[in-house]
Amino acid sequence: MKKEKATWLPPTGEFLNHGWLAFGKDDIWIITNIHSYDDFGATIDTFTIEKDGKTKEIYSLDEGETFTFDIE
């Protein structure tokens, strides 16, 4: 699994969203949806992110500490 260098920026009181993911100083994506799956102690969080009309899904297996685009 390839880890991405991403930082979760939580929402602030003035914005009604799930926050942002920053992949560096100038590459910030808005989180439009978060879906969590928890089964027998294993959690997979799926983040739907959007920027400039592009949509991607990125995953976290440790509650937002690290992220990956690939799950095998």
N, C-alpha and C positions, 0 to 999 in steps of 0.2 A: 504494500500500500504506500503510495507516494504522498507524503504530507505536504500541504501547501502552507506557505508563510502568510497566514491570514489572521487578522485580529477582529474579534467581534466587538463592535461598538454598540452598546445597548441604547434603546430609545430614551429620549429625554421627554420631559413633560409637555413640551410644545409641539411634538410630532406624534401623530397617531400611526405608528408603524412598529415593526419588530426590531428595528435598528439597522445597522449597516455592517458589511464586511469590508475591511480594508486590506488590500493586497499590496500595500506600499503607500507611499505618500499621496500619489495622484490617481490611484486605481481603487475607487470606493464604489461598492455596489450596495443598493438598497435591498433589504430582506423583505420580500413580499409575503412569504409564508414559511412557517416552521411546522413540521410534522414529526412527532416523536413516536417511536415504537419501543416498547419495553417488554421483554419476555425472559423470564428466568434469570434476571440480573444483568442481562445484556441490553444496552440501550443504543439505538441508532436514531440520530436526529437528522432529518432532511431539511435543508434550507433552500428555498427557492429564492434566487437573487436576480436582480435586474439592473441593467445599465444601458443607456442609449438604445433602447428598444430590443436589446438582447436579453434572453432569459436562460439561466443555467440552474442546475441543481448541484449542491455540494453537501457533503456528509460529515458528521462528527460522531465518533464512537465513544467520546469521553466528555459529553455534555458541554461542547463548545470550547474545549481547551485546544484541540487541534482539528484540522479540516483536511478532507481529501475529495477529489473529484471521482476517484476510482475505489469501488468496493468489490472485493473478490470473495 
